[in-house]
Amino acid sequence: MQTFYLGIDASKGYADFIILNSQKEVVVESFQLDDTFDGHCFLYELLMKFLTDHTDSIIYAALESTGGYENNWYNALLEFQGTLNLQTARLNPLGVYHNSKADMKRNVTDKISAQSVAEYMIAHPQKVSYQSQDHLASLRKQWGFIKMLTKQCTQLLNQLESLLYSANPEVLAYCKDGAPAWVLKLLVKYPTAANLGKSKVSAVARIPFVSTAKAKELVLNAKKSVASATDEITQQLIVATVKQIMHLKETIKAQSGIMARACAVPEVELLKTFIGIGDSSGIGLMLNIQSVKRFKTVKKLAAFFGLHPKLKISGDGVSVVRMSKEGRAEPRQILFMVAMTAITQNPLIREIYQEHVRQGMEKMAAIGLCMHKILRIIYGMLKNNSPFDPEIDRSNRQKPVSQRKPRQNKVRRYQNYDSNAPISRRQKTKRMEQRRSQSDNGAECGILAPVPFST
């Protein structure tokens, strides 16, 4: 069976296409189609004619994730798979970019980008996951909408903080962990310190969650305020900003409830059995993981989340980064909040966290360790399709570590260390340690106590 590769570079309103064979030779020159009904129909006719002319062949098509511009083409190709011998994939732009750099391509055009996509499929077939249907597509849209609203709310909160600093700075003391609902309601009625200082304590105390003592404190602080902005424009801006924040929070809450009720993904329900994972975090994790079958080992999943340590060894130099933080930041943000919740509410994770802190580990490093531990638990839950059981992890940790026999260094299998080699002092120390660990006087596992070594 002949294999061909369709590279697609999607842009706003159109896309560039090119077809290569397995030897990276151009079979169909680059062409461009608009993202319209006629453009999709023409693409289908062209692919059908191509497969008719090339009997017993298959086309592998792929396009990069470009923030949404690729969705229409991607869904159309998935529909084409019903009648055409076609496989479709969505690629990480970072991989395509580095593969293009490795080929020393100096120019960047839509035509070259489409060819780079096809060449990446040929060069790295093990990195490409072809899909038949994206069952999380609608859920991903709603998740993106909620994230957009959350971002807008954060921007407005930052703007509100800037306004309050000059108009009502004393209220900021109650907003260290975000703006509580009672503060927002207070600002709607009394946007500036001048307004709050002239109000009655009884009127302020009628605001929900504001006691009489707190109302007296607020009014007294407002009378002694150092606020410099008392004009009507500032008042109007604060009121409008607060109302917009309150509206966004209500919309986010409503949309989150709709998403949680409409979510029919069994993996999410499975993840929610872990104490610390709720509706939002469970959906967010599954949108990023998609399918546990994408990751052969838990190490690959940890690398996808950027939780693996980044180690660099070059010559005599060795450098270690505690956490690589490579890839998208959103999965790590979700897992961080899950870890913070689990440390306070999940006895297993709290036990692991406290144990490592007692041993001298820094708190942030211990949180990172808990994130990695939670991810390993999640991998096991999804792979075995079993709910969370803390006793499984406790029993696994109590198993004795098997004694390992010293293994020969495969890198040096053709030549043992030569004492006459002009090596550095650091490399000499390293070789001495390795020789001591392999000495017959050592322990069964290879390391116990140093033995005399002479040069």
C-alpha positions as CSV (number, residue, x, y, z in Angstrom):
1,M,0.0,0.0,0.0
2,Q,1.3,3.4,-1.0
3,T,1.5,6.1,1.7
4,F,1.0,9.8,1.1
5,Y,1.1,12.7,3.5
6,L,-1.2,15.8,3.3
7,G,0.3,18.8,5.1
8,I,-2.0,21.6,5.9
9,D,-1.3,25.1,7.2
10,A,-4.5,26.8,8.4
11,S,-4.9,30.5,8.4
12,K,-7.8,32.8,9.1
13,G,-10.3,32.1,6.3
14,Y,-8.1,29.8,4.2
15,A,-5.5,27.1,4.3
16,D,-2.5,25.9,2.2
17,F,-2.2,22.2,1.2
18,I,0.6,20.0,-0.2
19,I,0.9,16.2,-0.7
20,L,4.2,14.4,-0.3
21,N,5.2,10.7,-0.7
22,S,7.1,8.7,1.9
23,Q,10.4,9.9,0.4
24,K,9.4,13.6,1.1
25,E,9.0,14.2,-2.6
26,V,6.2,16.6,-3.7
27,V,3.4,14.7,-5.4
28,V,0.8,17.5,-5.5
29,E,2.2,21.0,-5.6
30,S,1.0,23.5,-3.0
31,F,-2.5,24.9,-3.5
32,Q,-4.7,27.1,-1.4
33,L,-8.4,26.8,-0.6
34,D,-10.8,29.1,1.3
35,D,-12.5,28.0,4.5
36,T,-16.0,27.9,2.9
37,F,-18.4,25.2,1.8
38,D,-17.1,25.3,-1.8
39,G,-13.5,25.1,-0.5
40,H,-14.3,22.0,1.6
41,C,-16.2,20.4,-1.3
42,F,-13.2,21.0,-3.7
43,L,-10.8,19.4,-1.2
44,Y,-13.0,16.3,-0.9
45,E,-13.2,16.0,-4.7
46,L,-9.4,16.5,-5.1
47,L,-8.7,13.8,-2.4
48,M,-11.2,11.4,-3.9
49,K,-9.7,11.8,-7.4
50,F,-6.2,11.4,-6.0
51,L,-7.1,8.1,-4.2
52,T,-8.8,6.9,-7.4
53,D,-5.7,7.6,-9.4
54,H,-3.5,6.0,-6.8
55,T,-5.3,2.7,-6.0
56,D,-4.4,0.8,-2.9
57,S,-3.1,3.9,-1.1
58,I,-3.7,5.9,2.1
59,I,-3.4,9.6,2.9
60,Y,-2.2,10.8,6.3
61,A,-3.4,14.3,6.9
62,A,-2.3,16.7,9.7
63,L,-2.5,20.3,10.6
64,E,-1.2,22.3,13.5
65,S,-3.2,23.6,16.5
66,T,-3.6,27.3,15.7
67,G,-6.1,28.4,18.4
68,G,-9.2,27.5,16.5
69,Y,-8.6,28.4,12.8
70,E,-7.9,24.7,12.1
71,N,-11.1,23.3,13.6
72,N,-13.3,23.6,10.5
73,W,-10.7,21.8,8.3
74,Y,-10.1,19.2,11.0
75,N,-13.8,18.4,11.4
76,A,-14.2,18.2,7.6
77,L,-11.3,15.8,7.3
78,L,-12.8,13.6,10.0
79,E,-16.1,13.5,8.1
80,F,-14.1,12.6,4.9
81,Q,-12.7,9.5,6.7
82,G,-16.1,7.9,6.4
83,T,-15.7,7.5,2.6
84,L,-12.0,8.1,1.9
85,N,-9.0,6.0,3.0
86,L,-7.8,8.9,5.1
87,Q,-6.3,9.4,8.6
88,T,-6.3,12.8,10.3
89,A,-4.2,14.2,13.2
90,R,-3.7,17.5,15.0
91,L,-0.1,18.4,15.7
92,N,1.8,20.3,18.3
93,P,3.3,23.4,16.6
94,L,6.4,23.2,18.8
95,G,7.4,19.8,17.3
96,V,6.8,21.0,13.7
97,Y,8.8,24.2,14.4
98,H,11.9,22.3,15.7
99,N,11.8,19.8,12.9
100,S,11.7,22.7,10.4
101,K,14.7,24.3,12.2
102,A,16.6,21.0,12.0
103,D,16.1,21.1,8.2
104,M,17.7,24.6,8.3
105,K,14.7,26.3,6.6
106,R,15.4,30.0,6.7
107,N,12.1,31.3,5.3
108,V,8.6,31.0,6.7
109,T,5.7,31.1,4.3
110,D,2.3,29.3,4.3
111,K,3.6,27.0,1.6
112,I,6.7,26.1,3.5
113,S,4.7,25.6,6.7
114,A,2.4,23.1,5.0
115,Q,5.3,21.2,3.7
116,S,6.9,21.2,7.2
117,V,3.8,19.6,8.6
118,A,3.9,16.8,6.0
119,E,7.6,16.3,6.6
120,Y,7.1,16.1,10.4
121,M,4.6,13.3,9.9
122,I,7.1,11.4,7.8
123,A,10.1,12.0,10.1
124,H,8.3,11.3,13.4
125,P,5.4,8.9,12.9
126,Q,5.5,7.7,16.5
127,K,4.7,11.3,17.7
128,V,1.5,11.6,15.6
129,S,-1.8,10.4,17.0
130,Y,-4.5,9.9,14.4
131,Q,-8.1,10.3,15.6
132,S,-11.4,9.0,14.4
133,Q,-13.6,11.5,16.4
134,D,-13.0,14.1,19.1
135,H,-15.6,13.3,21.7
136,L,-14.4,16.1,23.9
137,A,-14.8,18.9,21.2
138,S,-18.0,20.5,22.6
139,L,-16.7,20.2,26.2
140,R,-13.4,21.9,25.1
141,K,-15.3,24.8,23.6
142,Q,-17.2,25.4,26.8
143,W,-14.0,25.1,28.8
144,G,-12.3,27.7,26.6
145,F,-15.3,30.0,27.0
146,I,-15.1,29.8,30.8
147,K,-11.4,30.3,30.7
148,M,-11.9,33.4,28.6
149,L,-14.5,34.8,31.1
150,T,-12.1,34.1,34.0
151,K,-9.3,35.9,32.2
152,Q,-11.6,39.0,31.7
153,C,-12.6,38.9,35.3
154,T,-9.0,38.9,36.4
155,Q,-8.2,41.8,34.2
156,L,-11.1,43.8,35.6
157,L,-10.0,42.9,39.2
158,N,-6.6,44.3,38.4
159,Q,-8.1,47.5,37.0
160,L,-10.3,47.8,40.1
161,E,-7.3,47.5,42.4
162,S,-5.6,50.3,40.5
163,L,-8.7,52.5,40.9
164,L,-9.2,51.7,44.6
165,Y,-5.6,52.5,45.4
166,S,-6.3,56.2,44.8
167,A,-10.0,56.3,45.6
168,N,-10.6,53.9,48.6
169,P,-7.2,52.3,49.6
170,E,-8.3,51.1,53.0
171,V,-10.7,48.6,51.4
172,L,-7.8,46.9,49.7
173,A,-6.8,45.3,53.1
174,Y,-9.9,43.0,52.7
175,C,-8.9,42.0,49.1
176,K,-5.6,40.2,49.7
177,D,-7.1,36.9,48.6
178,G,-9.4,38.3,46.0
179,A,-12.4,40.5,46.1
180,P,-15.1,39.1,48.4
181,A,-18.7,39.5,47.4
182,W,-19.5,41.8,50.3
183,V,-16.6,44.1,49.2
184,L,-18.1,44.3,45.7
185,K,-21.5,45.1,47.1
186,L,-20.0,47.7,49.4
187,L,-18.2,49.4,46.5
188,V,-21.4,49.6,44.4
189,K,-23.0,51.8,47.2
190,Y,-19.9,53.5,48.4
191,P,-17.2,53.5,45.6
192,T,-14.8,56.1,47.2
193,A,-13.6,56.7,50.7
194,A,-15.4,60.1,50.7
195,N,-18.8,58.3,50.1
196,L,-18.1,55.7,52.7
197,G,-16.9,58.2,55.3
198,K,-20.2,60.1,55.1
199,S,-22.4,57.0,55.4
200,K,-24.1,55.7,58.5
201,V,-22.8,52.6,60.3
202,S,-26.3,51.0,60.3
203,A,-26.6,51.4,56.5
204,V,-23.2,49.8,55.9
205,A,-24.1,47.0,58.4
206,R,-27.1,46.0,56.2
207,I,-24.8,44.7,53.5
208,P,-24.6,40.9,53.8
209,F,-21.6,39.5,55.8
210,V,-20.8,43.0,57.2
211,S,-21.2,43.0,61.0
212,T,-21.7,46.2,63.0
213,A,-18.1,46.1,64.3
214,K,-16.8,45.8,60.8
215,A,-19.1,48.5,59.6
216,K,-17.8,50.9,62.3
217,E,-14.2,50.0,61.3
218,L,-14.9,50.7,57.6
219,V,-16.5,54.0,58.2
220,L,-13.8,55.1,60.7
221,N,-11.0,54.2,58.3
222,A,-12.8,56.0,55.5
223,K,-12.9,59.2,57.5
224,K,-9.1,59.0,58.0
225,S,-8.4,57.9,54.4
226,V,-5.5,59.3,52.4
227,A,-7.5,58.8,49.2
228,S,-6.7,61.4,46.5
229,A,-9.5,60.6,44.0
230,T,-13.0,61.8,44.9
231,D,-14.3,63.0,41.5
232,E,-17.5,61.6,40.0
233,I,-15.7,60.0,37.0
234,T,-13.7,57.8,39.3
235,Q,-16.8,56.9,41.2
236,Q,-18.6,55.9,38.0
237,L,-15.6,53.9,36.8
238,I,-15.5,51.9,40.1
239,V,-19.2,51.2,40.0
240,A,-19.2,50.1,36.4
241,T,-16.1,47.9,36.9
242,V,-17.6,46.3,40.0
243,K,-20.9,45.6,38.3
244,Q,-19.1,44.0,35.3
245,I,-17.0,41.8,37.7
246,M,-20.2,40.6,39.5
247,H,-21.9,39.9,36.2
248,L,-18.8,37.9,35.0
249,K,-18.7,35.9,38.2
250,E,-22.4,35.0,37.9
251,T,-21.9,33.9,34.3
252,I,-18.8,31.8,35.1
253,K,-20.7,30.1,37.9
254,A,-23.7,29.4,35.7
255,Q,-21.5,28.1,32.8
256,S,-19.5,25.9,35.2
257,G,-22.7,24.4,36.5
258,I,-24.0,23.7,32.9
259,M,-20.6,22.2,32.0
260,A,-20.6,19.9,35.1
261,R,-24.2,18.8,34.5
262,A,-23.8,18.2,30.7
263,C,-20.4,16.5,31.1
264,A,-21.0,12.8,30.3
265,V,-17.4,11.6,30.3
266,P,-17.0,8.5,32.5
267,E,-13.3,9.4,33.1
268,V,-14.2,12.6,34.8
269,E,-16.5,10.7,37.2
270,L,-13.7,8.3,37.9
271,L,-11.2,11.2,38.7
272,K,-13.7,12.8,41.0
273,T,-13.4,9.8,43.4
274,F,-9.9,11.3,44.3
275,I,-10.3,13.7,47.2
276,G,-9.2,17.0,45.8
277,I,-10.5,16.7,42.2
278,G,-13.9,18.4,41.5
279,D,-16.0,19.0,38.4
280,S,-13.9,21.8,37.0
281,S,-10.5,20.3,37.7
282,G,-11.6,16.8,36.5
283,I,-12.8,18.2,33.2
284,G,-9.7,20.3,32.8
285,L,-7.4,17.3,33.4
286,M,-9.3,15.1,31.0
287,L,-9.3,17.8,28.3
288,N,-5.5,17.8,28.5
289,I,-4.9,14.1,28.9
290,Q,-7.7,13.2,26.4
291,S,-6.9,9.5,26.5
292,V,-4.5,7.6,28.8
293,K,-3.7,5.4,25.9
294,R,-1.6,8.2,24.4
295,F,1.0,7.6,27.1
296,K,2.7,4.3,27.3
297,T,4.2,5.0,30.8
298,V,3.5,7.4,33.6
299,K,6.9,9.0,32.9
300,K,5.6,10.1,29.5
301,L,2.5,11.6,31.1
302,A,4.7,13.4,33.7
303,A,6.8,14.8,30.8
304,F,3.6,16.0,29.0
305,F,2.7,17.9,32.2
306,G,6.2,19.3,32.5
307,L,6.7,17.7,35.9
308,H,9.8,15.7,35.0
309,P,13.3,16.9,36.2
310,K,15.4,18.4,33.5
311,L,18.9,16.9,33.7
312,K,21.8,18.1,31.6
313,I,25.2,16.2,31.5
314,S,27.8,17.5,29.1
315,G,31.4,16.5,29.7
316,D,32.2,17.1,33.3
317,G,29.3,19.5,33.9
318,V,26.1,18.3,35.5
319,S,23.1,20.6,36.1
320,V,19.7,19.6,37.5
321,V,16.5,21.6,37.3
322,R,13.9,20.5,39.9
323,M,11.0,20.7,37.4
324,S,11.3,21.3,33.7
325,K,8.0,23.2,33.4
326,E,8.0,22.5,29.7
327,G,4.8,22.4,27.6
328,R,1.6,24.2,28.3
329,A,1.2,25.9,31.7
330,E,-2.6,25.2,32.1
331,P,-2.3,21.5,33.0
332,R,0.3,22.3,35.7
333,Q,-1.9,25.1,37.0
334,I,-4.9,22.7,37.4
335,L,-2.7,20.0,39.0
336,F,-1.2,22.6,41.4
337,M,-4.7,23.6,42.7
338,V,-5.6,19.9,43.0
339,A,-2.5,19.3,45.0
340,M,-3.2,22.3,47.3
341,T,-6.7,21.0,47.9
342,A,-5.5,17.5,48.5
343,I,-2.9,18.5,51.0
344,T,-5.6,19.9,53.2
345,Q,-8.4,17.4,52.6
346,N,-6.8,14.1,51.3
347,P,-5.2,12.2,54.2
348,L,-2.8,10.3,51.9
349,I,-1.4,13.4,50.1
350,R,-1.3,15.3,53.4
351,E,0.7,12.4,55.0
352,I,3.2,12.5,52.1
353,Y,3.6,16.2,52.2
354,Q,4.1,16.4,55.9
355,E,6.6,13.6,55.9
356,H,8.9,15.3,53.3
357,V,8.6,18.7,55.0
358,R,9.7,17.1,58.3
359,Q,12.7,15.6,56.4
360,G,13.8,19.1,55.5
361,M,12.3,19.5,52.0
362,E,11.2,23.0,51.0
363,K,7.4,23.5,51.0
364,M,7.2,24.4,47.3
365,A,9.4,21.4,46.4
366,A,7.1,19.2,48.6
367,I,4.1,20.5,46.7
368,G,5.8,19.7,43.4
369,L,6.4,16.2,44.7
370,C,2.7,15.9,45.6
371,M,1.7,17.0,42.1
372,H,3.9,14.3,40.6
373,K,2.4,11.7,43.1
374,I,-1.2,12.8,42.2
375,L,-0.4,12.4,38.5
376,R,0.9,8.9,39.1
377,I,-2.3,8.0,41.0
378,I,-4.4,9.5,38.2
379,Y,-2.6,7.5,35.6
380,G,-3.2,4.3,37.6
381,M,-6.9,5.1,38.0
382,L,-7.4,5.8,34.3
383,K,-5.3,2.9,33.1
384,N,-7.0,0.3,35.4
385,N,-10.4,2.0,35.3
386,S,-10.6,1.8,39.1
387,P,-11.6,4.5,41.6
388,F,-9.2,6.0,44.1
389,D,-8.1,3.7,46.9
390,P,-5.4,5.1,49.2
391,E,-4.6,1.7,50.6
392,I,-3.3,0.6,47.2
393,D,-0.6,3.3,47.3
394,R,0.2,2.7,51.0
395,S,0.7,-1.0,50.3
396,N,2.9,-0.3,47.3
397,R,5.1,2.0,49.3
398,Q,5.5,-0.7,52.0
399,K,6.8,-3.2,49.6
400,P,10.6,-3.9,50.1
401,V,12.8,-2.5,47.4
402,S,14.4,-5.4,45.5
403,Q,18.1,-5.7,45.8
404,R,19.8,-4.8,42.5
405,K,23.0,-6.3,41.4
406,P,25.7,-4.0,40.0
407,R,25.4,-3.7,36.3
408,Q,28.2,-3.1,33.8
409,N,28.4,0.3,32.3
410,K,27.1,-0.2,28.8
411,V,28.6,3.0,27.6
412,R,32.1,1.7,28.4
413,R,31.5,-1.9,27.2
414,Y,34.3,-1.6,24.5
415,Q,37.0,-0.2,26.8
416,N,37.5,0.0,30.5
417,Y,38.6,3.3,32.1
418,D,42.2,4.1,31.1
419,S,44.2,5.6,33.9
420,N,46.5,7.3,31.3
421,A,43.6,9.3,29.8
422,P,44.1,13.1,30.1
423,I,40.8,13.6,32.0
424,S,39.8,16.4,34.3
425,R,39.9,16.3,38.1
426,R,36.1,16.1,38.3
427,Q,36.1,13.2,35.8
428,K,38.8,11.4,37.8
429,T,36.7,11.7,41.0
430,K,33.7,10.4,39.2
431,R,35.6,7.3,37.9
432,M,37.0,6.7,41.4
433,E,33.5,6.6,42.9
434,Q,32.3,4.3,40.2
435,R,35.2,1.9,40.7
436,R,34.6,1.9,44.5
437,S,30.9,1.1,44.0
438,Q,31.8,-1.9,41.8
439,S,34.5,-3.1,44.2
440,D,34.1,-6.7,45.6
441,N,34.3,-5.2,49.1
442,G,31.0,-3.3,48.6
443,A,27.5,-4.2,49.4
444,E,25.3,-6.4,47.3
445,C,23.6,-3.4,45.8
446,G,27.0,-2.0,44.9
447,I,27.4,0.9,47.4
448,L,28.1,0.6,51.1
449,A,31.5,2.1,52.2
450,P,34.4,3.4,50.2
451,V,37.4,1.1,49.7
452,P,41.1,2.2,49.4
453,F,41.9,3.3,45.9
454,S,45.4,4.0,44.6
455,T,46.6,5.4,41.4
